């Protein structure tokens, strides 16, 4: 018998199970399990201090689909004290793209205009069908001209090659806006390619979400885990209004589970000490001022507008539209498409769908009667189930049980 076989024979079933569990842990959580335990203990001590000082419920909202993915995938909610709740906010641009604009894109595709789109927007369903098609995916199956791309540059290349009249459905947050802007500034967008701008700005949505939650939960204290990717462009300064005007601690965090745990601990530390600051945890990528060249490019190419968010309504100064200089590429101008205004906005989610409330942090996916019943990742009904960044999609694919519970049991949380 070899030495390894003797060691295996001497190993108890419990030890084998523990080894098997640790082998399942991915990357950062496995290599930093001792750090995770220490942070978990610190979080619990700070939460206990908060209770001792008369601070009851604490709600910490994340504003990035990748943060929500890390929280769910690594079971971070199951590590929290009972008085600390982690809530997902507006972190998915696909989820908030209005039904009306998907209908516009479907209509154009049936008129022989090639519509270029990202893979998640390809499956995004509208409230009303156009020629019996509720999505660009269904439109393509019915013979419409739709093509999935991975970037705006792909769409530019393909439009140049085909020479056909075409439209790019420009969905995204501040992270992708500089790429769009540079393409227009460098004059590489061909005349046959129009841009249907659905670029949303996250700080106004953060303000609205926090105002609503604070209004409805007067006895709670709040904290924010601000989006890391967006902050590389906007800088940490974009979120300082929450700490300076609203008295809410803000931490711009990275996406590893340790990053998220550090952010939670810092938020609790500030709450216990009656502080409200904007702190950069994600220092390896984010600065206070952000990417100032990218900001200049965005401001030169786009103008800020009041914009519609699906299931929510018009949020002031929350969208980007091509400036007059690039009006020839503006799909709204070129095809006489009407922008949704506060006067004509209408609720645009399927009956029973709570995606708007989920996006605002006012409901959990499991509060929706459609969740994992009529609405699943394979057959999404609501927009929050379509994109990989959607809260419902993340919860459906990774939430509840499994690795999350194993992590909690391993750390003796329950």
C-alpha positions in Angstrom: 0.0 0.0 0.0 1.4 3.4 -1.0 1.8 6.3 1.5 -1.1 8.2 -0.2 -3.3 5.1 0.0 -2.5 4.7 3.8 -3.3 8.4 4.3 -6.6 8.0 2.5 -7.5 4.8 4.5 -6.8 6.8 7.7 -9.1 9.6 6.7 -12.5 9.7 8.2 -15.7 10.1 6.1 -16.2 13.6 7.7 -12.7 14.7 6.7 -13.3 13.4 3.2 -16.5 15.4 2.9 -14.8 18.5 4.2 -12.0 18.1 1.6 -14.5 17.5 -1.1 -16.4 20.7 0.0 -13.2 22.8 -0.1 -12.3 21.5 -3.5 -15.6 22.9 -4.7 -14.8 26.4 -3.6 -13.7 28.5 -6.4 -10.6 30.7 -6.8 -10.5 33.5 -4.4 -12.8 32.1 -1.8 -10.8 28.9 -1.5 -7.4 30.6 -1.4 -8.6 33.2 1.1 -10.9 31.1 3.2 -9.1 32.3 6.4 -9.6 35.9 5.3 -13.2 35.3 4.6 -13.7 33.8 8.1 -12.0 36.8 9.7 -14.1 39.2 7.8 -17.3 37.3 8.5 -16.5 37.5 12.3 -15.7 41.2 12.0 -19.0 41.8 10.2 -20.9 40.0 13.0 -19.0 42.0 15.7 -19.8 45.3 14.0 -23.5 44.3 13.5 -23.7 43.5 17.3 -22.2 46.9 18.1 -24.8 48.5 15.9 -27.6 46.7 17.8 -26.1 47.8 21.2 -26.1 51.4 19.9 -29.8 51.2 19.0 -29.3 50.7 15.3 -31.7 48.1 14.2 -32.0 46.9 10.6 -29.2 47.7 8.1 -29.8 47.5 4.4 -26.8 47.4 2.0 -27.6 47.8 -1.7 -25.3 46.8 -4.5 -25.6 48.5 -7.9 -23.8 46.0 -10.2 -24.9 42.7 -11.7 -21.4 41.4 -11.2 -21.6 42.2 -7.5 -24.9 40.5 -7.2 -23.4 37.5 -9.0 -20.6 37.3 -6.4 -23.0 37.7 -3.5 -25.3 35.0 -4.7 -22.7 32.6 -6.2 -20.5 32.6 -3.1 -23.4 32.6 -0.6 -22.4 35.9 1.0 -26.0 36.6 2.1 -25.9 33.4 4.2 -22.9 34.8 6.1 -24.7 38.0 7.2 -26.0 38.7 10.7 -29.7 38.7 11.0 -29.9 42.5 11.2 -27.9 43.1 7.9 -29.7 42.7 4.6 -28.1 42.7 1.2 -30.3 44.1 -1.5 -29.7 44.2 -5.3 -30.3 47.5 -7.1 -30.3 48.8 -10.7 -27.3 46.9 -12.0 -28.5 45.6 -15.4 -28.9 47.9 -18.5 -30.7 45.2 -20.5 -33.3 44.9 -17.7 -34.3 48.5 -17.8 -34.5 49.0 -21.6 -38.1 50.0 -22.3 -40.4 47.7 -24.2 -41.2 50.4 -26.7 -37.6 50.6 -27.9 -37.4 46.8 -28.4 -40.6 47.2 -30.4 -38.9 49.8 -32.5 -35.9 47.6 -33.2 -38.2 44.6 -34.1 -40.2 46.8 -36.4 -37.1 48.1 -38.2 -35.8 44.6 -38.6 -39.0 43.6 -40.4 -38.6 46.6 -42.7 -35.4 45.2 -44.2 -33.1 47.2 -41.9 -30.4 45.0 -40.3 -30.5 45.3 -36.5 -27.2 44.6 -34.7 -27.6 43.7 -31.1 -25.9 42.0 -28.1 -26.8 38.4 -27.2 -28.8 39.3 -24.1 -30.8 42.0 -25.8 -31.5 39.6 -28.6 -33.7 37.6 -26.3 -35.3 40.6 -24.5 -39.1 40.4 -24.9 -41.3 43.4 -25.5 -44.8 43.9 -24.0 -46.5 43.9 -27.4 -45.7 41.9 -30.5 -44.7 43.3 -33.8 -45.8 41.0 -36.6 -46.3 38.3 -33.9 -42.6 38.7 -32.7 -42.0 39.7 -29.1 -38.2 39.8 -29.5 -35.4 40.3 -32.0 -34.8 36.5 -31.6 -38.3 35.8 -32.7 -38.2 38.4 -35.4 -35.1 36.7 -36.9 -36.8 33.3 -36.8 -39.6 34.9 -38.8 -37.1 36.1 -41.5 -36.3 39.6 -40.2 -32.7 41.0 -40.6 -31.1 40.6 -37.1 -27.5 39.8 -36.3 -25.9 39.3 -32.9 -22.5 41.0 -32.3 -20.2 41.2 -29.3 -19.3 44.9 -29.8 -20.1 48.1 -31.6 -16.9 47.7 -33.6 -18.3 44.3 -34.9 -21.4 46.1 -36.0 -19.3 48.8 -37.7 -17.3 46.2 -39.5 -20.3 44.2 -40.7 -22.2 47.3 -41.8 -19.2 48.5 -43.8 -19.0 45.1 -45.4 -22.7 44.7 -46.3 -23.4 48.2 -47.2 -27.0 47.6 -46.1 -29.1 50.1 -44.1 -28.6 49.1 -40.5 -29.1 50.0 -36.8 -27.1 49.2 -33.7 -29.1 48.8 -30.5 -26.7 50.6 -28.2 -27.5 49.2 -24.7 -25.2 49.8 -21.7 -24.2 51.9 -18.7 -21.2 54.3 -18.5 -18.8 51.4 -18.9 -19.5 51.0 -22.7 -20.3 54.7 -23.4 -16.7 55.6 -24.1 -16.3 52.9 -26.8 -19.4 54.2 -28.6 -18.1 57.8 -28.2 -14.6 57.1 -29.6 -16.1 55.4 -32.7 -18.1 58.5 -33.5 -15.2 60.9 -32.7 -12.9 58.9 -35.0 -15.5 59.0 -37.8 -15.4 55.3 -38.3 -19.1 54.7 -38.1 -20.4 54.3 -41.7 -23.3 56.4 -43.0 -25.5 53.3 -43.3 -25.3 52.5 -39.6 -27.6 54.3 -37.2 -27.4 54.2 -33.5 -30.4 53.5 -31.3 -29.1 54.8 -28.0 -30.1 53.0 -24.8 -27.2 54.1 -22.7 -28.3 54.7 -19.1 -26.5 56.6 -16.4 -26.4 54.9 -13.0 -26.0 57.7 -10.4 -29.6 59.1 -11.0 -31.0 55.6 -10.6 -29.0 55.1 -7.4 -30.5 58.3 -6.0 -34.0 57.3 -6.9 -33.6 53.8 -5.4 -32.2 55.1 -2.2 -34.8 57.8 -1.8 -37.6 55.3 -2.2 -36.1 52.8 0.2 -35.3 55.5 2.8 -38.9 56.9 2.5 -40.4 53.5 3.1 -38.1 52.3 5.8 -37.5 55.3 8.1 -36.1 53.2 10.9 -33.4 51.5 8.8 -29.8 52.5 8.1 -28.4 52.2 4.6 -25.1 51.5 2.9 -24.1 51.2 -0.8 -21.7 48.9 -2.6 -21.1 51.1 -5.7 -20.3 49.5 -9.1 -16.6 48.9 -9.8 -16.7 48.7 -13.6 -18.8 51.9 -14.0 -16.6 53.7 -11.4 -13.5 53.1 -13.6 -15.1 55.6 -15.9 -17.1 57.9 -13.6 -14.7 57.9 -10.7 -15.7 57.5 -7.1 -16.8 61.1 -7.1 -20.0 60.1 -9.0 -21.4 58.5 -5.8 -20.3 61.1 -3.2 -23.8 62.6 -3.2 -25.1 59.5 -1.3 -22.6 60.0 1.5 -22.5 63.8 1.5 -26.2 64.6 0.9 -28.0 61.5 2.1 -25.7 60.4 4.9 -25.2 56.9 3.4 -21.8 55.2 3.5 -20.6 54.2 0.1 -17.8 51.7 -0.8 -16.7 51.2 -4.4 -15.7 47.5 -4.4 -14.1 44.9 -6.6 -15.8 41.7 -7.5 -14.1 39.0 -5.7 -16.0 37.7 -2.6 -13.2 39.1 -0.4 -13.8 42.6 -2.0 -17.5 42.4 -1.2 -16.9 41.3 2.4 -14.4 44.1 2.9 -17.0 46.6 1.5 -19.7 45.3 3.9 -17.4 45.5 6.9 -16.4 49.1 6.0 -20.0 50.2 5.6 -20.9 48.7 9.0 -17.8 50.3 10.6 -19.0 53.7 9.3 -22.6 53.1 10.5 -21.3 52.1 14.0 -19.1 55.3 14.1 -21.9 57.5 12.7 -19.9 58.3 9.6 -20.9 58.6 6.0 -18.0 58.6 3.5 -17.3 57.5 0.0 -14.4 55.0 0.1 -12.6 53.2 -2.7 -11.9 49.6 -1.9 -11.3 48.7 -5.6 -8.1 50.8 -5.7 -6.5 48.5 -8.3 -8.9 50.0 -10.9 -10.8 53.0 -9.5 -9.7 56.5 -8.7 -11.6 59.5 -7.3 -11.7 61.3 -10.6 -12.1 58.3 -12.9 -11.1 58.2 -16.6 -11.3 61.9 -17.5 -10.5 61.4 -21.1 -13.4 58.9 -21.4 -15.6 61.4 -19.7 -14.6 64.1 -22.2 -15.3 61.8 -25.1 -18.8 60.9 -23.7 -19.6 64.6 -23.2 -18.5 65.6 -26.7 -20.5 62.9 -28.5 -23.6 62.6 -26.2 -26.1 64.8 -24.5 -27.8 63.9 -21.2 -31.5 63.5 -21.3 -34.4 62.4 -19.1 -34.8 58.8 -19.9 -37.3 55.9 -19.5 -36.4 52.9 -17.4 -38.5 49.8 -17.9 -41.1 49.2 -15.2 -39.9 52.3 -13.3 -40.7 55.4 -15.4 -38.8 58.5 -16.4 -35.6 59.2 -14.3 -34.3 62.8 -14.8 -30.9 63.1 -16.6 -30.4 59.3 -16.6 -29.8 58.7 -20.3 -27.5 59.6 -23.2 -28.5 60.7 -26.6 -26.3 61.5 -29.6 -25.6 65.2 -29.8 -26.7 67.3 -32.8 -23.3 66.9 -34.4 -24.0 63.2 -34.9 -27.7 63.5 -35.6 -27.3 61.8 -39.0 -26.6 58.6 -37.0 -29.4 59.0 -34.5 -31.9 56.3 -35.2 -34.6 58.3 -33.4 -34.1 61.1 -35.9 -33.5 59.0 -39.0 -36.6 56.9 -38.6 -38.8 59.4 -36.8 -39.0 57.3 -33.7 -40.5 59.0 -30.7 -38.7 59.1 -27.4 -40.8 58.2 -24.4 -41.7 61.2 -22.2 -43.2 61.6 -18.8 -46.5 62.4 -20.5 -46.8 59.2 -22.5 -44.8 56.7 -20.4 -46.8 53.6 -19.5 -46.0 50.6 -17.3 -44.3 48.1 -19.7 -43.8 44.8 -17.8 -45.8 41.6 -18.3 -48.7 41.0 -16.0 -47.5 39.7 -12.6 -43.8 40.6 -13.3 -42.1 42.4 -10.5 -38.9 43.2 -12.3 -39.3 47.0 -11.7 -39.6 46.4 -8.0 -36.6 44.0 -8.1 -34.5 46.6 -10.0 -35.3 49.2 -7.3 -34.5 46.9 -4.5 -38.0 46.9 -3.2 -38.6 43.2 -3.9 -36.7 40.0 -4.2 -37.0 37.7 -7.2 -38.7 35.1 -5.0 -41.4 37.7 -4.3 -42.5 37.5 -8.0 -45.2 34.9 -8.7 -43.7 34.2 -12.1 -40.2 33.4 -10.7 -39.0 29.9 -11.7 -42.6 29.0 -12.6 -43.7 30.7 -15.8 -40.4 32.7 -16.0 -37.1 30.8 -16.1 -33.7 31.4 -17.7 -34.6 29.1 -20.6 -37.9 30.8 -21.1 -37.7 34.3 -19.7 -40.8 36.5 -19.5 -39.5 39.4 -17.5 -36.4 41.4 -18.5 -34.6 40.6 -15.2 -34.5 36.9 -16.2 -33.0 37.6 -19.6 -29.6 39.1 -19.0 -26.8 37.3 -17.1 -26.6 40.5 -15.1 -30.3 40.4 -14.2 -31.0 39.8 -10.6 -33.7 37.2 -11.3 -31.4 35.3 -13.7 -28.6 35.3 -11.1 -30.9 34.0 -8.4 -32.4 31.4 -10.7 -28.9 30.1 -11.7 -27.1 30.3 -8.4 -29.4 31.3 -5.6 -30.6 29.2 -2.7 -29.1 26.0 -1.4 -26.0 24.4 -2.8 -22.7 26.1 -2.4 -24.2 29.0 -0.4 -25.5 26.7 2.3 -22.3 24.7 2.3 -20.3 27.9 2.9 -22.5 28.9 5.7 -22.3 25.5 7.4 -18.5 25.4 7.0 -18.2 28.8 8.8 -20.7 27.6 11.4 -23.1 30.4 10.6 -26.0 28.0 11.1 
